[in-house]
Amino acid sequence: MIDLTGALIGFVIMLGLMFIGLHVGIAMLATGILGALVYFGPPVLLSFGTNLWSVMNDFLLTTIPLFVLLGELLLRAGITRNMYASLTDWLSRLPGGLLHTNIGACALFSAVSGSSVATAATIGTVALDEFKRRAYHEPLVLGTIAAGATLGILIPPSVNLIIYGALTNTSIGQLFAAGILPGILLTLLFMAIIAAAVLWKPSLAEQVTEVAPRAERLRRLRFLLPPLGIFVVVMGAIYGGWATPTEAAALGVVLAFGLAAANGALGFAMLHAAFVATIKTSAMLLFIITAAFFLNFIVGLLGVPQAMSRTVTELGLNATEMILILVLFYLVMGCFLETLSMMVGTIPVVMPVILHLDIDPVWFGIFLVIMMELALITPPVGMNLYVVQGVRGRGELADVYRGILPFVAAMLIMVGLIVIWPQIVMVIPEALF
């Protein structure tokens, strides 16, 4: 058994390796190997091969490259611009005009891409061209894209929820169901903040007075059908009980191929780019998962989960107090660590405490993803900030920083809501399972 001082030293070493820029998978693997050698000696490393095989032979992990490929195909199928135009028809009359379209387009694209960065890049490319011709407060425009794109890891299907489920042995179907209502509420909360800001200061957004005729708007609704159709088919297959998450992801890929062909975008160059991007992303994610499982294995041998549970019992902390501590913990970590690093690096330490306090792992998964969303838009490491600024291609990064502030507040409000009313997260999973 190990004392918590040794575990804390190992945790600090791992975070330090991440802070200096070492790849998260390498940092975790190095920490696990160091712990194994210090406490057990070289023989325990022989178990890594067996551990690796048991992890990589998990049928569930096939879901990851399938959902990544689904997002890549849709990204290159050319459906995003038409989707954005259709949403503009119906949302531009709200206070804030096209700012609401940014949020709505991000939410809809998130429902099929599962990636925040892909959503930020795609919607940013389409939206910023439109805003160049209009009178909007630019920091707020950038903020809506960066914040709206974070919905990509909350609204199912989400690659991050799949990884969380694999690491914690939590049902992917329940996690996907749990993310639906918080994702919708956070989308509406973003829109409410935009409307309130524009009503308070009308100069922030251009007032849209002319829209296309109703017949034209109704005709263009067909552009929303592809992403909605894939979402309904994939999620319906899972919750209807006739497909596992992996099989449903494969079905979504088949539909994405069909959409690409229908749009005339299916070609050798497009497929090559999609497959290469999928391989790179999947290899990175699976390497991280492998390293995380090995670290969890060593942490379990060292008795860290039991030691953490004893410590929490001795401190007398209840579930709410622990969650408040974790909010501050993840807020600070999110300023310095990439989101996936933050999640997989802390699960071995945090999860035993969560289970000891009888906090539902499905609820905690959604809480953790919302904290990861915050990390995506908090400087200096917030990935979405740099993606949006890169698509923008000019001006100061400080503009993006100013634009995301109202949405950081919205996410903190959302955290408060799910802490006060856990049923926001649990009502759909409990109804379906």
N, C-alpha and C positions, 0 to 999 in steps of 0.2 A: 504494500500500500504506500501511496505517496502523500506527503503533506501538501496543502494547498499552496504553500510558498513555492515549492518546486513547479507546480502546475502553472502558477502565475508567471514565474520566470520563463517557462517554455512559451506561454502565450505572448509575453512581451517580445521574446526573440522572434516569434513568427510575425507579429505585427511590424516589428522593426525591419525585418527582411522585406515585407510588403511596402513599407514606407520608402525604402531606398530604391524601389523600382523593380525588385525581383518578382518574376511572374508568380501569381498567387499559388499555382499548383506546385511549383518548385519550392516555394517558401513552406508550404504545408508538408510536403514530402520530406524536406530537409529537417523540419522540426520533429516529425514522427521518427525519422531515422536516428536523430540525436537522442530523443527520449528512449528509444529502444536500446541503443548502445550504452547509454549512461546507466540505465536501470536493469537491463536484462542481458546485455552482451550480444555478440553477433548471431547466436543461434536463432533468436526470435525473428531475425530478418528473413530467415528461410521460409517463414510462413507467408511472406508477402506475395509469392507466386500464387499460392492457393487463394489468398485474399483477393488478388487481382482478378483471377479467373471467376470467382463467385460474384464479384461486382459486375464485370463486363459481360457475364453470361445472363444478366437480368433482362428478361424480355421487355420490361418497362422502359429501359434506357433507349430502346429502339425508337421510342416516341420522340426523343430529342432531335435527331437528324431529320425525321419526317416533318416535324413542325417548323424546323428551320428552313427546310426546302420549300414547304408551303408558303412561308413568308417571302422567300426569295423569288419564287415564281410569280406571286401576285405583285411584288414590287416591280418586276420587269415586264408584266403583262399589259401595262399602260392603262389600268382601270382607275387609277387614283385621280387623275385630272377630271374625268367625267363625274366621279363620285363627289369631288369637291364642288363642282359646278351645281350639281343637283342639291346638295346641302345648302349652298348659298341661296338658292331659290326660296327656301323655306325658313332659314334662320336669319337672313340679313335684315329683316324688318324689326328684330328685337333691338333694344338699346345696347349698342356695341357693334351692331352690324356684322361684318365679316369676322370679327373676333370670335363670335359664337361658332362660325363655320369652322374655324381652326380647331376648337375644342371638339365639335361634333365629328369632324373628319378624323381627328386623332382617335377618338373613342371607337369609331366604326372600323378604322384600319387596324386598331389594336385587337379587335375581336377576331382577326384572322392572321395577324402577323406574329403575335406573341413576343415581340421585341420592341423595347422602348427606343433604342437607337435607330432601328430601321424606320419606325414611325416618325421620329424627329426629322430624319433625313428626307423621307418621302414627302411628308406634308409640308415641310419647310421649303422644299424645292418648288412645289406647286403654289403655295400660298404667298411666298415673298415676291414672286413675279407680279401677282395681282395687287399687292399692297404698294408696290412702287408707283402705281398710277393713282393712288388714293391718299386722302389726308387723314392719317391715323397716327397716334402717338407711338413711335417706333419701339421704344422699350416695352410697351404693353403688348404690341404685336409679337415681339420675340418671346416674351414671357408666356403668352398663350400657347405658342408652339412647343416650347421647351417643357412646360408643365403638362400640357395636354398629352404629349408623347409618353409621359410616365405611366399613363393608363395602360400602356402595352404590356407591363408586367403584372397588372392586377386583373384586368378583364380577361377571362379565359378565351382561348387556350394560352397559357403563359408558360414559357420555358422555365422561368424562375420557380414557379409553383411545382413544376415537374421535378426539378432538382431538389427542392425542399422535401417533396414527398418521398423521393428516392432515399435521401439522407436520413429521414426520420421515420421511414416506414409508415407514412400517412397516406390514406386513400387519395389518389389523384382526382377521382371523380368528385369526392367530397370537397376537395380544395377548389376545383373549378367551380362547383356550385356555390361555394362560400364567397368567391370573388365577384359574382354577378351583381348582387345588390350593392355592396360597397363601391364597385366600379361605376354603377349608374348614379349613385348618390354623389360620388366625388365629381363626376361629370357635371351634374346639375349644380353642385356647389361652386365649381369653377365658373359656370355660366352666371350664377347669381352674383358672384363677386364682380364679374365684368359689367353686368347690368347696373349694379350699385355704383361702381366707379364712374361709369359714363353718365348716369343720372346726376351724380354729384358734380361731375366736371364734364359737360358735354363736348368740350374741345378735344377730349381724348380719342373720339371716334367720329367718323363721317356718318351723317344721318342718311340712310338709304331711303329714297322716296320713290324710286322706280324699280319695279320688278317685272319679270317676264309675265305674259298673260297666263292665266290659270291653266289653259289647255297645254301650253308649252311646259309649264312646271310639272304638270301631271305626267306628260310624256317622258320627261327627263328623270322621273322617279325610277325608271328601269335601270338607271346606272347604279342605284343602291342595292339592287337585287343580288349581284355577284357576291359581295362580301357578306351580306345578310344570309344568303343562301348557304354559303360554306359554313358559316357559324351555326345555323340551324341544323344542318346535316351532321356536322361533327359532334356538336353537343347533344343533338337528339339521338345519335347512334350510341353515345355513352350512356345517357340517362334512360334511353329506351331499353337498355339491357341486351341489345343485339350486337354490340361491338365493344371491345376493350378500348382504352385510350389510344393504344398503339394502332389498333385496326382502324379506329376513327380517324387518326392522323393520316394513315395511308389513304383512306377514302377522300380526305380533304385534298391530298396531293393529286389524286386522279382528277378531281373537280378543277383544281388549279390548272392542270394541263389542258383540260377542256376549255377553260376560260381564255388561256393564252392562245390556243389555236383559234378560237372564235374571234379574238381581237387581232388576228394576223400577226401575233408577236412570237409565235412558236417557231424557232429556228435554231440552227446549230450554234451560232454565236451566243444567243440568249441562253440556251441550255448549258453551254460550257461555262458561262459566267455564273449562272445559278448554282451549278454543281460544285464549282471551285469554291465559291463563297460558303456553300453548305458544308463542304469538307473541312474548310479552315475553322469555321465556327464550331462545328460538332467535335472536331478533334480537341480544340481548346477546352470546351465544356466537359468532355468525357475525361480528359486528363485531370482536370480539377476535381471531378467527382471521384476518380480513382485515388487521388492523393488524399481527399477528404475522408474516404472510407478507411484508408490505411491509418491516418491520424486518429480517427475514431476508435480503431482497433487497439492502437497503443494506449490511448486515453482510458479505454475500458480495462485493459490489463493492469494499468497503474492504479485503478480504483478511484479515479477523479470523480465520476458521477456520484459514488457513495459519499465521498468527502464533501462535495458541494452540497448534497442534500442534508448532511449533518450540520454543516455551517449555517444553512438557511434556517434549519430548525432551531439552532441555538440562538440565532439573531431574532427569531420571533417575527419575521417579516410575513405579511399576508400577501395574497396574490396581487392586489391593487398596488401596494407599495412597491413590490418587485417590478411591476409593469412600468410604474413611473420612473424607477431607477433605470430600467432598460430604455425608456424613451430618451433620457438624457445621455445614456451610454451610446446609443445608436446615432443620436444627433451629432455628437462629437466625432464618432468614428466615420460617419458619413461625409464629414468635411475633408477627410484624408484618405479614405479607402474607396476603391471601386466597389460597386454594389455586390457583385458576386463574391468578391473577396470578403466583404463584410459578412455576408450570409454564411458561407461555408466555413469561414474561419472561426465564427463564434458559436455555431450550432453544437459542437462537441462539449463546450463549456456551459452554455445556457440551457440546452434542452433538458438535462437531468433536473435542473431546478424547476423548469416549467412543469415537468411531469410530477415532481415531488409536491408541488403546490396545487395539483389537480387542475391546471389550466389546460383547456382543450387544445390539443396540438393543431387541429384545423383552424380554430380561432387564432392561435398564435402565428400560424403560417400567414394569414391575411395581415395581422398586425406587423409582422416582420417585413412583408412585401411593401406595405405603406411606408414603413421607415426606410426601405430601400428606394422607394420613389422619391422621398425627401433627399436622399443621398445623391440622386441623379441630378438635382437642381440646386445643390448647395455648394458654393465655391469652397476651396479652390479645385476640387477634383470632380465636380459634377459633370458627368459625361455629356448630358444633353445640352448643357450650356455651350460646350465647345462644338458640338455637332451643328447646332443652330447658327452659331457664329461662323462656322466654316461654310455653311450653305449661304449665309448672308454675304460673306466675302469682303466686307468693308466695315469701317467704323470701329468703335471701341467695345471690348468685351464688357465693360462696365454697364453698357446699355442693357445687355441681357441680364446682368445681376440685378439691376433696378426693376426690370420687368417681372422677375419671378417672385418678388417679395410677397405680393398679395396671395399667390398660390401656395407658397410655403405656409402662410397662415391658414389657408384652407385645408391643407393636409393635416396640420396639427389639430384643427377643429375636428377633422374626420377621425383622427386617432382618439380624441376625447369622446366622440360619439360612440365608437365601438367599445370603448372601455365602459362607458356608462350603460349602454344598451348592447350587450353582446349578441342579442338576437338579430341585430342587423346583419351579422356575419352568419349566424347559425340557422336562421329560419328556413332557408332553402335547402341546405344539406339535411336538416332534420325532417323536412317534408318529403325528400326524395329517397332517403336511405333509412 
